[in-house]
Amino acid sequence: MKKQSLKAYFRRSNYTLTRAIIHTRASFDNSQMRYLTKTCKKLKVLQMCGSGIIGSSLMDALHDAHNLESLTVSRNCEMSSRHVHNAMVICQKSLVDVSFQSVKGMLHGDVQHGKLEALKSIELRSSEGKQIFIVSSPANRGLSSCNTINWKQNILIECTPNVERVVLEGWSCIPVLPDLVGWACLESLTLSDMNLQLLPKLPATLKHLHLNDNYHLGIEDGDVFELPQLETLNVHGCLNLSSAAIIALTKECIKTGNLKCLEVGGRLHDSRISADTQYPSSESLEALRFDSMIVGDKDIMAVVDLYPNLRRLDIHGTKVTGVGMRYLFDRGLTYVNVKFCEELGEDAVIWARAKGVEVEWKPGAPGIIGRAFRTSRADVY
C-alpha cells in the first residue's frame, strides 16, 4: 500500500482507527508503521500476520502507540525475544493482551523490565525447534549461544502481577519452573510441550490448566494441590504422570463440583487395574478426551461410567466397536469423536448420527501410539 493512499484513508476516517491487521504482503515499511501509530491515537488492537521476520519497524512504531491494548504477532512471523521484551516494555502502561506465536533468541534476566500492571493475557510460543526457557539466569550464562529466553527467578511473575491467562509452549525449562502462586489472579495456565519434569506450585485461582505433551512430568511425593475452581485439566501425552497425580490435581475441584473437562488421552492405560483407581470419578464432568490409546470397548465403558453427566467424548485412535458406540448412545452423549478407530464400521457411525449424536469419523489407522501423540488436538469442549 502506498503511503499516499494510507493518508487519504486515515483522513476520511478522521483518524479514528481502533484496530489494524497488517499482512507482510502489504509491504508496510517503517515510515508507514510510524505514520499509523502517530496519527491514529485511538489504535487499541494491532495484529501482524503473514510470514517473515518482525523487528525494528514495529519497535519504532510502538513508541507512539500510547493506547495500544492488544498486540499479536502470528505463528509465521518470527520475532526475537529481545524485540518481544522491548515491545512489552514500550507499551507497558496500556497493554492488556499480548501474543507472540513464534519467539526466537536470548533474553537475559538482568535487563531492565517494566511493570505491566494492566496486562491480563500473555502468550509466548517458541519458534520452530526446541528452545530453552531459563528461569534462573546467573548459573546458566554458559548457555548464551543457545536460543534462550532467560528470566531470573519469578521475574516474569513480578512484571505481570495481574495476569489472568498465561500460555508458554515449546520451551525447555532449566532448571525448573519457579512456584507460580505469585500470579494471584491467574485463571488459565498453559505449559505445553515444555519438557517439564516437576509441576510447580500453582495458584488456587486456576480454572483451566493445560500440561499436555510434557512426557516426563511428575509430582513430588506429598505434594498437595488446592485447586477448587479448576474446570479444565489437560494432561494429554503426559506419559510419566501417575494416576495418583491426576487424582490429586482434581480432588478439590471435584468436591466443589467445578470440574467440566478432562483430557487424559495419549497415555498408557492398564486394563488390569480398575478404572476408578486410574482416573478420578466426577458427577460434574461434561467433556472427556480419552484418545490415542490401546483401549477397547470394555475399558472405554468403565471409564465413561465414572462420569454420569458426560456429554462430549473424544476416543479417536482407540479400539472402540459398534457395541461400544451403542453403549455410548445409551449414556446420552451428544458428541463423539471416533476418527481413526479401525474396529469401528461405518454402519455404526450412520446409526449413531441417525439417533441425533454428533459424530466425527474418518476411516484409517492412527499408527503406533507415539504417532498418536502428534495428532491435532480435538475439540471436546
Summary of the structure (lengths in Angstrom):
residues: 381
radius of gyration: 23.6
end to end distance: 40.8
largest distance: 72.5
contacts: 1223
relative contact order: 0.06
helix: 26%
strand: 21%
